[in-house]
């Protein structure tokens, strides 16, 4: 899973040397077939490489439609939306694991999650719930661009908690991200968007950062069962917090897309493709999500981000893209024989 988190978020990590991580689909998100240690040193077959790029790009495209799908849902109670989305995504991921690994191995995956896996599940369950609620109070652009900063916030968190070394380039990227996020959040103090929405976007970012740090120190954690458990926990919590669960056929169709396709299928494509391409390259391709997400909402729903969101988000994206690009170039140099 740590390799998938690196591919998804551009975090530079040590190669995993455990058998579970060496044999390897997350978003946090389907670690069905993870990148092996060999994948960092050997060039993949050309056909597999192209397939990997297409799958990772497909996952970013699926995730980028999350905000657009949510804007079609007319259910007033956000917890009802959380319930149905979590139910559909958990069901999809469970069926995917049963198909991929078989019943016995699926049970084993859940049983071997440990406290670290439970921690990731809790982080993802709360973050996915906050995403749905935040959508009712702020723009899709604010949420996605703030969330995109998670890998750099994770580096800051790991430095503060574990004393991990942070390079000068990463410090520069962290400073730029904090500056960009501050500009976006400042829109809530001017009345352009709700402080609650931007606050929840920050909570999502912190929770994803914590999940990255956990998997950095516990590489045995598998993403698919963790996310499946997290969505199941969100579904259970929403069952007690929501109002009436009855929804129209129209809304149920969009909720199915929101849960099973946007979240579940996006994860399945990502973790399948991530094993076929270098981790940093997968991260570069997956930055299509925060770029395309606001574009779809603008084109389809006419939701135009404010000037502060555009300016601050551009800073965040450039810092993140540059950070991941440097990581990819560094990995390529390490793979070139001397």
N, C-alpha and C positions, 0 to 999 in steps of 0.2 A: 504493500500500500504506500510505503514511503516513496517508492519510485513513481507511482501514479500521482501522488501529491506533488512530487517534483515536476512531473510532466504537466500537471494541471496548473500549477502555480509558479513554476520557474524557480523553485528552491534548489540550491546546490547542496547535495548531500553525498555522504560517503556511499560507495556501492555496497549493497547488502550482501552478506556472505552466509546467510542462513539458508537452509534447504528450501523452506517455504517460500522465501522471497526470490530464490534463484529460479524457480519454475513458473513463477508467475501463473474485466473490462473493468464512478465515482464520480463522480463529481461528487462528491463526493461520492462513488459512483460506480462502477462495476469493475472490480479488480479480478475479473474472471480469468484473464490470462495476462499476467503482469510481465513487464519488461524484465528480462533476466540480466545478470551481471554481464553475460557475454554480449548483450545488446549494446553495451556502451563501448565495446571494443571492436566489434565486427560490423561491416557494412551489410545491411539487410539486402535480400534479393530484390531486384528492381521492381518486380510485380508486387511483392509484399510491401515494399516501400510506398508505391503509389496507392495501394489499398489502405495502408495505414494513414496516409495523408487525407484520403477521401473520408475515412471513418472519423478521424479527429475533427475535420472540417464539418462533417455531418453532425457530430455531437454539439459543436459550437453553434451551428445553425439551429438545431433543435432547442438548445437552451436559450438562444437569443429571442425566441418567440414567447418566452414565459410571460413577460409583461403584457404583450399584445393579447395573448389568450385570456389573461386575467381581466383585461378591460372589456371583454365580451360577456363576462359573467355578471348577471344581474342580482345575485344573492346579496342581501344587505348585511347579513351577519358574517363577519370574517371568520369566525370559528367554525361555521358550517362549511365554508370553503376549505379551511384547513382540514376538517374531518374527511371530506370526500377526496381531496387531492392526496392526502396521506394514505387513505385506504387504497386508492387506485395505484399509487406508486409502490406501496409495500407489497401489494398483491403481485404487481408486475415483477418486482425484484425477487420475490420468493419463487414465483414460477420460473423465472430466469435461472435461479440457482439450482432448482430441481432439474431443469432441462440440461444445464451445463455440467453439474457435478453429481446428480443423482441424489436420492433421498438420504442415504447413509452419510455421504460426504457433506451434505447440506446441514444435517444435524450436527455433525462434527465441527463445521465452521462456526456455528453459533455457540457451541459448547466451549470452544477454545478461544473465544474472543478476549476473555480476561477483563480486568478492570480498565485497561487502556482502551479496549474496544468499546466498553460501556461508556467511557468518557467521550469518545468520538461520536457514539450514537446520541448521547445527550446533547452535545454541541450541535449536531446536525438537526436533530428533532426541534430544538428551540429555534435555530437559525431559519429553518424552512417555514416554521410558523410565523416568525417575525417578518419574513419576506412577504407573506400574504397580507398581514396587517399593515405593513409599511406601504404597500401599493395603494392603500386607501387614503394615505396622508401625504404622499410625496410623489415625485415623478419617477418613472422607470429609469431614466438616465441617472438620477441621484443615487438610486440603489445600486445599479450595476457598476457604475464607475467607482463608487465608494467600496463596494465589495471586491472589485478588481485589485484593490490595494492590500488584500489579505496576506499575500506572501511576504511583502515587505514589513507589514506590521508583525508578522510571525517572526521574522528575523530580529525585530526589536524586542519582542516578548522573550525569545530564547536567550538573547543577550542579558535581559534584566533578570530572568529567573535562573538560568543555568550558566550564565557567564560565557556563552559561546562567542567565539571571535567573529566580528563583523568587519568586512573589508571596507576600505575608504570609499570605493565605488558604491557599495551597498548603503553605507551611511548617507552618501549624497542622494541616492534614490529614495531612501526613507525620508530625508528632509524635504525633498520635492513632493513626495506623496502627502506628507502631513500638511504642507503648504496648500496643495491642490484640494485636499479634502476639507481643509479649513475654509477655503473660499466657497466651496459648494455648500457646506453646512451654514455659512453665514447668511445664505438666502433665507433660512428659516427665521432668523432674527429680524429680517426686513419685512416679514409677512408674505413673502412670495410663496413659500410652502410651509407646511406644518412642522414645528419643532419635533413633534412625535415621530413623524415619518423619517426625518433625517437622523433622529436619535436611534431609531430601530435599525436604520441602515448601518450605523456605527456598531450597534450590538451584533449584527450579523457578521460584520468584518472581524470583530474581536473573537467571536465564537469560531469562525473558520480559521483564524490565526491560531487559536488554542488547539484546534483539531490537527493543524499542520504540525505544531510543536509536539503534540502527543505522538503522532506517527513518526516523527523524526527520531524520537527516543525509544519508540516501541515498533520497530519495523515488522514485527510479526502480525500487527493488526491488519486484518483484511477489510477492505472498504465495502464490499457488497453486503455482507451480513451486518456491518455497523450501520450503514445507511438504511437498510431494510428495518433493523430494529429501531433506529431513530424515527423513521416515518411511522412505524407501528406505535411508538410511544406518543408521538404527536397526535395520531388518530385517537388514541385512548383519552388523552388529555382534552382534546376538542370535543369528544363525546359528552363530557361533563360540563364543559364551558359554553357549548353552543346552544342556540335556541332550537326550534324545530328543524329536523334534518331533511324534511321533504323538500325537494327542489323540482323545477320543471324539467321536461325532457330536453329542452334547449340548453339549460344550464348544466344538466348532467352530462351532456355530450362534450361541452367545453371543459368541464371538470375532469372528465376522462382524459382528454388531450393534455390538460394541465398536469395531471399526475402521472399517468402511464407513459405518455409519449414525450412530453417536455422534460420530465425528470428521469423516468425510468429508462426509456429507450435512448435518451441522450447519454446517460451514464453507460449503458451497454455498448454503444458505439465507441465512446471514448476509451474505455478500458481495453476494448478489443483492438482498436487502432494504435493505442499508445505503446503496445509491445512491439510494433513493427517499425517504429521510427525513433530516432534519438529523443530523449526526454525533453530537452530544451526546444527542439524543433516542434514537438507536440504542443509545448506551452506557447510558442509563437503563433501557431495556427489557432489555438483556442482563444487567443485574444480577440478573435472575430466576435465573440459573444458580447462583451461590453461595447464594441463598436456598432454592431448591427442591431442590438436590442433597442436602443433609443430611436434608431432610424425606422424600424418597423412600426413603432408606436406613433411616430410622427406621420409616416405615410398613410397608415391605416386609420388611426384615431385622431390625428391632428394635434397630438400632445407635443408641444414645442418646449424644449428645455429652456430655462432662463439663462441669461447671459453669464451669471456666476457659475451655473452648472457647466456650461460649455467651456468657459475659461479654466475653471478648476479641474474639470474632467480631462481636458486636454493635457494639463500638467501631469495628472495622475497617469494617464495612458502613455504619454511619452516616457515618463520615468520607468514605468513597468516594462514597456516594450524594449527600451534601451537596456535595462537590467537583464532581461531574458535573452536578448540578442547577444549581449556580451558573454553570457553563460554558454550559449550555443556555440559561439565562435571558439571559446576556450575549450569546450569539449571536443570540437573538431580538431583543434591543434593537438590535443592529447591523444587522439586516435591516429594521427598521421605518424607513420614510423619515422624514427630519427635517422 
